[in-house]
């Protein structure tokens, strides 16, 4: 079990690395000199790889279900990351994101959407600061400053929601869908990965969905690095993929046996009419 976290994390990183190579080949061979997309086998291989990765990651999650293993429901239990190694990794990811935000601010001064990009830089920088702090908060017996942790966990979600809007505006008149489709896919998967992990802080966890979401976010985020964009944006994407790889490692590392549901005497079964009761 000790090797499982590193093994699954390497599978996710490997899928991203193979994907970035395929996407790079598509950028080189499937576009003409005018930037128009031509018929190419890579137009099939790139989405096929994403689907294949999703199936492999789903297999990992289903295997955990069969073994009755699941991430704990508690924030501190699910994301417990003791030791200097995890401290270095979480701060490294945060610093890279902050550096990317600063670099993007310098590079985008003359961009047509400069004002929107400035807000994006601010959100990304705040996310970079929040990541090591919120993850470090999981190393205590109980979650303190819960409101601040929740805000910190939602910052990257809002960052990628804003980036998604920015991407749409930048490509509003771009008829070549393949030139920006990979970026949109990466933004959506990364946003959903951060959103699923935030569920632990909001006491609405779904460990299996969080695992699958962060696996896909990390892999597709790495894959999108093959595209050309501002270097600051590349660093933000790289840092985000690293954050979600770290989430995958921790969630698998902290897996525990699911306890069987037991009913106390006197409990009465309630007919919900086929609908789950929302608590």
Buried (B, 14 or more C-beta within 10 A) or exposed (E): EEEBBEEBBEBBBEBBBBBBEBBBBBBEEBBEEEEEBEEBEBBEBBEEBBEBBBEBBBEBBEEBEEEEBBBBBBBBBBBBBEEEEBBEBBBBBBBBBBBBBBBBBEBBEEBEBEEBBBEBBBBBBBBBBBBBBBBBBBBEEEBEEBEBBBBBBBBBBBBBBBBBBBBEEBBEEEEEEBBBBBBBBBBBBBBBBBBBBBBBBEEEBBBBBBBBBBBBBBBBBBBBBBBEBBEBBBBBBBBBBBBBBBBBBBBBBBBBEBEEEEEEEEEEEEEEEEEEEEE
